[in-house]
Amino acid sequence: MATILMITGDFVEDYENMVPFQALMAMGHQVDAVCPGKSAGENIATAIHDFEGDQTYTEKRGHNFTLNANFDSVEAEDYDALYIPGGRSPEYLRLNTQVIGLIQNFFAAGKPIASICHGVQLLTAAGVIEGKKVSAYPACQPEVEAAGAEFVHIEMDQAITDSNLVTAPAWPAHPAMLSQFVKLFK
């Protein structure tokens, strides 16, 4: 079974954080959830994003999520794959040079990486998606294209794989994204 690193943070999208975390563990994989500046046993706040007929998603306070590993001790070499949830946490996590370095190390090693929704903000900041076909929440299209990737419009419940990278627009895509992601594990 694979050992997966999940980089998360305050106001991550609740479903995009909790559902893959639990589903991957239910499949027998080890998932280490980390957040810069926090340790195992500490909580992050989540946000619930929903599609209720407005021009964009709505946001409500979600659950507390307990981290199970320490960010300061993770090394890309210790993991088989990387999962990046969306929500609002990627917009500030992309400012952390250690987070960016971890992502770059996963890409350099060719390890499987999954990103959903606004998680692509971490990939664009890391400069690792040039030439790739990528999906994300539609509002992220300008960032994806500025990073030299092709933004692929797919339904909210679909995902796309380009070599070692699986991306999806939002939490309705969990079944497709997780299915494609675990197929990449060696």
C-alpha positions, 0 to 999 in steps of 0.5 A, a space after each residue: 500500500 502507498 504512503 501519501 502526504 496530504 498538505 492542508 491548512 485552515 479553511 481547506 474545503 471540508 469534503 476535499 480534505 476529509 473524504 479523500 483522507 478517509 477513503 484512501 485510508 479505507 483502501 489501506 493506504 497511509 495518509 499523513 495530513 500536515 499543515 505548516 506551523 501546526 503539529 500532529 494532534 492540532 486542528 485546522 478549520 475547514 470550510 464547506 463550499 457548495 453549488 447552490 445556483 449562484 454565480 460562484 460557490 457559497 462558503 460555510 464554516 465546516 468541521 475541525 480536522 485533526 492533523 496526524 503528522 508534523 509538517 516540519 518532519 516530512 520529506 518527499 522521499 518518505 512518501 509514494 504520492 502527494 494529495 493537495 485539497 482545495 478551498 482557501 488554504 492553497 492561496 496562503 500555503 503557496 507563499 510557504 517556500 517549504 510547501 513549494 519545495 515539497 511539491 517540486 520534489 514530488 514532481 522531480 521524482 515523478 511521483 503520483 500527485 492529485 490536486 482538486 479545485 483550488 489546490 492547483 494554486 500550489 501547483 502553479 506557484 511551484 512552477 510544475 505544470 507547464 505543458 500539462 493538461 490540468 483541470 481545477 475550479 473554473 475560476 483558476 483557469 487564468 492561473 493555470 494558463 499563466 503557468 503554461 498549462 492547458 486548462 481542460 473544461 470538464 464536468 464537476 464530477 470528472 477528473 483528468 490524468 496527465 502522466 503522474 498528475 490527476 486534477 479535478 474541478 471540485 469535490 463532486 469528482 472524488 470518485 473519478 479523481 481517487 480512482 485515477 489517482 490510485 491507478 498511478 500507485 506502483 
